[in-house]
Amino acid sequence: MTASGEGRPVHVLGSDLTIRVSSRDTNGAFAVFEGRIPPLEGPPLHRHPDQDESFYIVEGDFRFEVDGQEIYASAGASVVAPRGSSHTFQNVGSERGRMITTVVPGGLDLFFEDIEAVSPRGTAPDLARLLPVFKKHGQEMLGPPLRVRDAAGASGAD
């Protein structure tokens, strides 16, 4: 159990996470973490072949994409990305958003720790360093974050 404000902080590609329940504590059964996501930020499009991921929005407004379906979610909403689905999300609000994420089985917290090690706060993400970490943890990077994709689409629409 972790009290409010407790847990292991991890900085992952622009977002601050706190690992509330590590997969180390559950023999790999699950992991729970809290994310604080800056406006317009979110992860690249990716897939977890072996993990279900559920998101509970605590604060803010988010846009999710799960297997090509766009979902908007605000405080109190939940979104599920079943194992094997391609998914991503973006904080579409003007303030930092907050969500609680549960992953079954666990392991994503260990992936985040390794991502932080090769892409620490204040450094630009380097695909050459990130892709081996994705492979090590059985994760697949499928495309850019929504903000990058949106910017590319906007510049190509002229």
Contact map, one row per residue, 1 for C-alpha under 8 A:
11100000000000000001100000000000000000000000000000000000000000000000000000000000000000000000000000000000000000000000000000000000000000000000000000000000000000
11111110000000000001100000000000000000000000000000000000000000000000000000000000000000000000000000000000000000000000000000000000000000000000000000000000000000
11111100000000000000000000000000000000000000000000000000000000000000000000000000000000000000000000000000000000000000000000000000000000000000000000000000000000
01111100000000000000000000000000000000000000000000000000000000000000000000000000000000000000000000000000000000000000000000000000000000000000000000000000000000
01111110000000000000000000000000000000000000000000000000000000000000000000000000000000000000000000000000000000000000000000000000000000000000000000000000000000
01111111000000000101000000000000000000000000000000000000000000000000000000000000000000000000000000000000000000000000000000000000000000000000000000000000000000
01001111100000000111100000000000000000000000000000000000000000000000000000000000000000000000000000000000000000000000000000000000000000000000000000000000000000
00000111110000000111000000000000000000000000000000000000000000000000000000000000000000000000000000000000000000000000000000000000000000000000000000000000000000
00000011111000011110000000000000000000000000000000000000000000000000000000000000000000000000000000000000000000000000000000000000000000000000000000000000000000
00000001111100011110000000000000000000000000000000000000000000000000000000000000000000000000000000000000000000011001000000000000000000000000000000000000000000
00000000111111111000000000000000000000000000000000000000000000000000000000000000000000000000000000000000000000000001000110000000000000000000000000000000000000
00000000011111111000000000000000000000000000000000000000000000000000000000000000000000000000000000000000000000010011001110000000000000000000000000000000000000
00000000001111100000000000000000000000000010000000000000000000000000000000000000000000000000000000000000000000000011001110001000000000000000000000000000000000
00000000001111110000000000000000000011001100000000000000000000000000000000000000000000000000000000000000000000000000000010000000000000000000000000000000000000
00000000001111111000000000000000001111001100000000000000000000000000000000000000000000000000000000000000000000000000000000000000000000000000000000000000000000
00000000111101111100000000000000001110000000000000000000000000000000000000000000000000000000000000000000000000000000000000000000000000000000000000000000000000
00000000111100111110000000000000111100000000000000000000000000000000000000000000000000000000000000000000000000000000000000000000000000000000000000000000000000
00000111110000011111000000000000111000000000000000000000000000000000000000000000000000000000000000000000000000000000000000000000000000000000000000000000000000
00000011110000001111110000000011110000000000000000000000000000000000000000000000000000000000000000000000000010000000000000000000000000000000000000000000000000
11000111000000000111110000000011110000000000000000000000000000000000000000000000000000000000000000000000000000000000000000000000000000000000000000000000000000
11000010000000000011111011000111100000000000000000000000000000000000000000000000000000000000000000000000000000000000000000000000000000000000000000000000000000
00000000000000000011111111000111000000000000000000000000000000000000000000000000000000000000000000000000010010000000000000000000000000000000000000000000000000
00000000000000000000111111111110000000000000000000000000000000000000000000000000000000000000000000000000011011000000000000000000000000000000000000000000000000
00000000000000000000011111110000000000000000000000000000000000000000000000000000000000000000000000000000000000000000000000000000000000000000000000000000000000
00000000000000000000111111110000000000000000000000000000000000000000000000000000000000000000000000000000000000000000000000000000000000000000000000000000000000
00000000000000000000111111111110000000000000000000000000000000000000000000000000000000000000000000000000010000000000000000000000000000000000000000000000000000
00000000000000000000001111111000000000000000000000000000000000000000000000000000000000000000000000000000000000000000000000000000000000000000000000000000000000
00000000000000000000001111111110000000000000000000000000000000000000000000000000000000000000000000000000111000000000000000000000000000000000000000000000000000
00000000000000000000001001111110000000000000000000000000000000000000000000000000000000000000000000000001110000000000000000000000000000000000000000000000000000
00000000000000000000111001011111000000000000000000000000000000000000000000000000000000000000000000000111111000000000000000000000000000000000000000000000000000
00000000000000000011111001011111100000000000000000000000000000000000000000000000000000000000000000000111111110000000000000000000000000000000000000000000000000
00000000000000000011110000000111110000000000000000000000000000000000000000000000000000000000000000011110000000000000000000000000000000000000000000000000000000
00000000000000001111100000000011111000000000000000000000000000000000000000000000000000000000000000011100000010000000000000000000000000000000000000000000000000
00000000000000001111000000000001111100000000000000000000000000000000000000000000000000000000000001111000000000000000000000000000000000000000000000000000000000
00000000000000111100000000000000111110000000000000000000000000000000000000000000000000000000000011111000000000000000000000000000000000000000000000000000000000
00000000000000111000000000000000011111000000000000000000000000000000000000000000000000000000000111100000000000000000000000000000000000000000000000000000000000
00000000000001110000000000000000001111101100000000000000000000000000000000000000000000000010000111000000000000000000000000000000000000000000000000000000000000
00000000000001100000000000000000000111111000000000000000000000000000000000000000000000000010001110000000000000000000000000000000000000000000000000000000000000
00000000000000000000000000000000000011111000000000000000000000000000000000000000000000000111111110000000000000000000000000000000000000000000000000000000000000
00000000000000000000000000000000000001111100000000000000000000000000000000000000000000000111110000000000000000000000000000000000000000000000000000100000000000
00000000000001100000000000000000000011111110000000000000000000000000000000000000000000000110000000000000000000000000000000000000000000000000000010100000000000
00000000000001100000000000000000000010011111000000000000000000000000000000000000000000011110000000000000000000000000000000000000000000000000000011100000000000
00000000000010000000000000000000000000001111110000000000000000000000000000000000000000011100000000000000000000000000000000000000000000000000000111000000000000
00000000000000000000000000000000000000000111110000000000000000000000000000000000000000010000000000000000000000000000000000000000000000000000111111000000000000
00000000000000000000000000000000000000000011111000000000000000000000000000000000000001110000000000000000000000000000000000000000000000000000111111000000000000
00000000000000000000000000000000000000000011111100000000000000000000000000000000000001110000000000000000000000000000000000000000000000000011111000000000000000
00000000000000000000000000000000000000000000111110000000000000000000000000000000001111100000000000000000000000000000000000000000000000000011110000000000000000
00000000000000000000000000000000000000000000011111110000000000000000000000000000001111000000000000000000000000000000000000000000000000000111000000000000000000
00000000000000000000000000000000000000000000001111100000000000000000000000000000001110000000000000000000000000000000000000000000000000000111000000000000000000
00000000000000000000000000000000000000000000000111110000000000000000000000000000001100000000000000000000100000000000000000000000000000000000000000000000000000
00000000000000000000000000000000000000000000000111111000000000000000000000000000011100000000000000000011110000000000000000000000000000000000000000000000000000
00000000000000000000000000000000000000000000000101111100000000000000000000000001111000000000000000000011100000000000000000000000000000000000000000000000000000
00000000000000000000000000000000000000000000000000111110000000000000000000000001111000000000000000001111000000000000000000000000000000000000000000000000000000
00000000000000000000000000000000000000000000000000011111000000000000000000000111100000000000000000001110000000000000000000000000000000000000000000000000000000
00000000000000000000000000000000000000000000000000001111100000000000000000000111000000000000000000111100000000000000000000000000000000000000000000000000000000
00000000000000000000000000000000000000000000000000000111110000000000000000111110000000000000000000111000000000000000000000000000000000000000000000000000000000
00000000000000000000000000000000000000000000000000000011111110000000000011111100000000000000000001110000000000000000000000000000000000000000000000000000000000
00000000000000000000000000000000000000000000000000000001111100000000000001110000000000000000000011110000000000000000000000000000000000000000000000000000000000
00000000000000000000000000000000000000000000000000000000111110000000000001100000000000000000000011100000000000000000000000000000000000000000000000000000000000
00000000000000000000000000000000000000000000000000000000111111000000000001100000000000000010101111000000000000000000000000000000000000000000000000000000000000
00000000000000000000000000000000000000000000000000000000101111100000000111100000000000000011100010000000000000000000000000000000000000000000000000000000000000
00000000000000000000000000000000000000000000000000000000000111110000000111000000000000001111100010000000000000000000000000000000000000000000000000000000000000
00000000000000000000000000000000000000000000000000000000000011111000011110000000000000001111000000000000000000000000000000000000000000000000000000000000000000
00000000000000000000000000000000000000000000000000000000000001111100111110000000000000111100000000000000000000000000000000000000000000000000000000000000000000
00000000000000000000000000000000000000000000000000000000000000111111111000000000000001111000000000000000000000000000000000000000000000000000000000000000000000
00000000000000000000000000000000000000000000000000000000000000011111111000000000100011110000000000000000000000000000000000000000000000000000000000000000000000
00000000000000000000000000000000000000000000000000000000000000001111100000000000000011100000000000000000000000000000000000000000000000000000000000000000000000
00000000000000000000000000000000000000000000000000000000000000001111110000000000000001100000000000000000000000000000000000000000000000000000000000000000000000
00000000000000000000000000000000000000000000000000000000000000011111111000000000000000000000000000000000000000000000000000000000000000000000000000000000000000
00000000000000000000000000000000000000000000000000000000000000111101111100000000000000000000000000000000000000000000000000000000000000000000000000000000000000
00000000000000000000000000000000000000000000000000000000000000111100111110000000000000000000000000000000000000000000000000000000000000000000000000000000000000
00000000000000000000000000000000000000000000000000000000000011110000011111000000000000000000000000000000000000000000000000000000000000000000000000000000000000
00000000000000000000000000000000000000000000000000000000100011110000001111101110000000000000000000000000000000000000000000000000000000000000000000000000000000
00000000000000000000000000000000000000000000000000000000111111000000000111111000000000000000000000000000000000000000000000000000000000000000000000000000000000
00000000000000000000000000000000000000000000000000000001111110000000000011111000000000000000000000000000000000000000000000000000000000000000000000000000000000
00000000000000000000000000000000000000000000000000000001110000000000000001111100000000000000000000000000000000000000000000000000000000000000000000000000000000
00000000000000000000000000000000000000000000000000000001100000000000000011111110000000000000000000000000000000000000000000000000000000000000000000000000000000
00000000000000000000000000000000000000000000000000000111100000000000000010011111000000000000000000000000000000000000000000000000000000000000000000000000000000
00000000000000000000000000000000000000000000000000000111000000000000000010001111100000000000000000000000000000000000000000000000000000000000000000000000000000
00000000000000000000000000000000000000000000000000011110000000000000000000000111110000000000000000000000000000000000000000000000000000000000000000000000000000
00000000000000000000000000000000000000000000000000011100000000000100000000000011111011100000000000000000000000000000000000000000000000000000000000000000000000
00000000000000000000000000000000000000000000000000111000000000000000000000000001111110000000000000000000000000000000000000000000000000000000000000000000000000
00000000000000000000000000000000000000000000001111111000000000000000000000000000111110000000000000000000000000000000000000000000000000000000000000000000000000
00000000000000000000000000000000000000000000001111100000000000000000000000000000011111000000000000000000000000000000000000000000000000000000000000000000000000
00000000000000000000000000000000000000000000001110000000000000000110000000000000111111100000000000000000000000000000000000000000000000000000000000000000000000
00000000000000000000000000000000000000000000111100000000000000001111000000000000100111110000000000000000000000000000000000000000000000000000010000000000000000
00000000000000000000000000000000000000000000111000000000000000011111000000000000100011111000000000000000000000000000000000000000000000000000000000000000000000
00000000000000000000000000000000000000000111110000000000000000011100000000000000000001111100000000000000000000000000000000000000000000000000000011000000000000
00000000000000000000000000000000000000000110000000000000000001111000000000000000000000111110000000000000000000000000000000000000000000000000000011000000000000
00000000000000000000000000000000000000111110000000000000000001110000000000000000000000011111000000000000000000000000000000000000000000000000000011100000000000
00000000000000000000000000000000000011111100000000000000000111100000000000000000000000001111100110000000000000000000000000000000000000000000000000000000000000
00000000000000000000000000000000000000110000000000000000000011100000000000000000000000000111110000000000000000000000000000000000000000000000000000000000000000
00000000000000000000000000000000000000110000000000000000000111000000000000000000000000000011111110000000000000000000000000000000000000000000000000000000000000
00000000000000000000000000000000000000110000000000000000000000000000000000000000000000000001111100000000000000000000000000000000000000000000000000000000000000
00000000000000000000000000000000000001100000000000000000000100000000000000000000000000000000111110000000000000000000000000000000000000000000000000000000000000
00000000000000000000000000000000000111100000000000000000000100000000000000000000000000000010111111000000000000000000000000000000000000000000000000000000000000
00000000000000000000000000000000001111100000000000000000011111000000000000000000000000000010101111100000000000000000000000000000000000000000000000000000000000
00000000000000000000000000000000011110000000000000000000111100000000000000000000000000000000000111110000000000000000000000000000000000000000000000000000000000
00000000000000000000000000000000011100000000000000000011111000000000000000000000000000000000000011111000000000000000000000000000000000000000000000000000000000
00000000000000000000000000000001111000000000000000000011110000000000000000000000000000000000000001111100000000000000000000000000000000000000000000000000000000
00000000000000000000000000000001111000000000000000001111000000000000000000000000000000000000000000111110000000000000000000000000000000000000000000000000000000
00000000000000000000000000000111100000000000000000001110000000000000000000000000000000000000000000011111000000000000000000000000000000000000000000000000000000
00000000000000000000000000000111000000000000000000111100000000000000000000000000000000000000000000001111111100000000000000000000000000000000000000000000000000
00000000000000000000000000001110000000000000000000111000000000000000000000000000000000000000000000000111110000000000000000000000000000000000000000000000000000
00000000000000000000000000011110000000000000000001110000000000000000000000000000000000000000000000000011111000000000000000000000000000000000000000000000000000
00000000000000000000011001011110000000000000000000100000000000000000000000000000000000000000000000000011111110000000000000000000000000000000000000000000000000
00000000000000000000001000010110000000000000000000000000000000000000000000000000000000000000000000000010111111100000000000000000000000001000000000000000000000
00000000000000000000000000000010000000000000000000000000000000000000000000000000000000000000000000000010011111110000000000000000000000001000000000000000000000
00000000000000000010011000000010100000000000000000000000000000000000000000000000000000000000000000000000011111111000000000000000000000000000000000000000000000
00000000000000000000001000000000000000000000000000000000000000000000000000000000000000000000000000000000001111111100000000000000000000000000000000000000000000
00000000000000000000000000000000000000000000000000000000000000000000000000000000000000000000000000000000001111111110000000000000000011001000000000000000000000
00000000010100000000000000000000000000000000000000000000000000000000000000000000000000000000000000000000000111111111000000000000000000000000000000000000000000
00000000010000000000000000000000000000000000000000000000000000000000000000000000000000000000000000000000000011111111100000000000000000000000000000000000000000
00000000000000000000000000000000000000000000000000000000000000000000000000000000000000000000000000000000000001111111110000000000000010000000000000000000000000
00000000000110000000000000000000000000000000000000000000000000000000000000000000000000000000000000000000000000111111111100000000010010000000000000000000000000
00000000011110000000000000000000000000000000000000000000000000000000000000000000000000000000000000000000000000011111111110000000000000000000000000000000000000
00000000000000000000000000000000000000000000000000000000000000000000000000000000000000000000000000000000000000001111111100000000000000000000000000000000000000
00000000000000000000000000000000000000000000000000000000000000000000000000000000000000000000000000000000000000000111111100000000110000000000000000000000000000
00000000000110000000000000000000000000000000000000000000000000000000000000000000000000000000000000000000000000000011111110111100110000000000000000000000000000
00000000001110000000000000000000000000000000000000000000000000000000000000000000000000000000000000000000000000000011111111100000000000000000000000000000000000
00000000001111000000000000000000000000000000000000000000000000000000000000000000000000000000000000000000000000000001001111100000000000000000000000000000000000
00000000000000000000000000000000000000000000000000000000000000000000000000000000000000000000000000000000000000000000000111110000000000000000000000000000000000
00000000000000000000000000000000000000000000000000000000000000000000000000000000000000000000000000000000000000000000001111111000000000000000000000000000000000
00000000000000000000000000000000000000000000000000000000000000000000000000000000000000000000000000000000000000000000001001111100000000000000000000000000000000
00000000000010000000000000000000000000000000000000000000000000000000000000000000000000000000000000000000000000000000001000111110010000000000000000000000000000
00000000000000000000000000000000000000000000000000000000000000000000000000000000000000000000000000000000000000000000001000011111110000000000000000000000000000
00000000000000000000000000000000000000000000000000000000000000000000000000000000000000000000000000000000000000000000000000001111111000000000000000000000000000
00000000000000000000000000000000000000000000000000000000000000000000000000000000000000000000000000000000000000000000000000000111111100000000000000000000000000
00000000000000000000000000000000000000000000000000000000000000000000000000000000000000000000000000000000000000000000011000000111111110000000000000000000000000
00000000000000000000000000000000000000000000000000000000000000000000000000000000000000000000000000000000000000000010011000001111111111000000000000000000000000
00000000000000000000000000000000000000000000000000000000000000000000000000000000000000000000000000000000000000000000000000000011111111100000100000000000000000
00000000000000000000000000000000000000000000000000000000000000000000000000000000000000000000000000000000000000000000000000000001111111110000000000000000000000
00000000000000000000000000000000000000000000000000000000000000000000000000000000000000000000000000000000000000100110000000000000111111111000000000000000000000
00000000000000000000000000000000000000000000000000000000000000000000000000000000000000000000000000000000000000100000000000000000011111111111100000000000000000
00000000000000000000000000000000000000000000000000000000000000000000000000000000000000000000000000000000000000000000000000000000001111111111000000000000000000
00000000000000000000000000000000000000000000000000000000000000000000000000000000000000000000000000000000000000000000000000000000000111111110000000000000000000
00000000000000000000000000000000000000000000000000000000000000000000000000000000000000000000000000000000001100100000000000000000000011111110000000000000000000
00000000000000000000000000000000000000000000000110000000000000000000000000000000000000000000000000000000000000000000000000000000000001111111000000000000000000
00000000000000000000000000000000000000000000011110000000000000000000000000000000000000000000000000000000000000000000000000000000000001111111100000000000000000
00000000000000000000000000000000000000000000011110000000000000000000000000000000000000000000000000000000000000000000000000000000000001100111110000000000000000
00000000000000000000000000000000000000000001111000000000000000000000000000000000000000000000000000000000000000000000000000000000001001000011111000000000000000
00000000000000000000000000000000000000000001111000000000000000000000000000000000000001000000000000000000000000000000000000000000000000000001111100000000000000
00000000000000000000000000000000000000000001110000000000000000000000000000000000000000000000000000000000000000000000000000000000000000000000111110000000000000
00000000000000000000000000000000000000000011100000000000000000000000000000000000000000000000000000000000000000000000000000000000000000000000011111011000000000
00000000000000000000000000000000000000001111100000000000000000000000000000000000000000011100000000000000000000000000000000000000000000000000001111111000000000
00000000000000000000000000000000000000000111100000000000000000000000000000000000000000011100000000000000000000000000000000000000000000000000000111111100000000
00000000000000000000000000000000000000011100000000000000000000000000000000000000000000000100000000000000000000000000000000000000000000000000000011111110000000
00000000000000000000000000000000000000000000000000000000000000000000000000000000000000000000000000000000000000000000000000000000000000000000000111111111000000
00000000000000000000000000000000000000000000000000000000000000000000000000000000000000000000000000000000000000000000000000000000000000000000000111111111100000
00000000000000000000000000000000000000000000000000000000000000000000000000000000000000000000000000000000000000000000000000000000000000000000000001111111110000
00000000000000000000000000000000000000000000000000000000000000000000000000000000000000000000000000000000000000000000000000000000000000000000000000111111111000
00000000000000000000000000000000000000000000000000000000000000000000000000000000000000000000000000000000000000000000000000000000000000000000000000011111111100
00000000000000000000000000000000000000000000000000000000000000000000000000000000000000000000000000000000000000000000000000000000000000000000000000001111111110
00000000000000000000000000000000000000000000000000000000000000000000000000000000000000000000000000000000000000000000000000000000000000000000000000000111111111
00000000000000000000000000000000000000000000000000000000000000000000000000000000000000000000000000000000000000000000000000000000000000000000000000000011111111
00000000000000000000000000000000000000000000000000000000000000000000000000000000000000000000000000000000000000000000000000000000000000000000000000000001111111
00000000000000000000000000000000000000000000000000000000000000000000000000000000000000000000000000000000000000000000000000000000000000000000000000000000111111
00000000000000000000000000000000000000000000000000000000000000000000000000000000000000000000000000000000000000000000000000000000000000000000000000000000011111
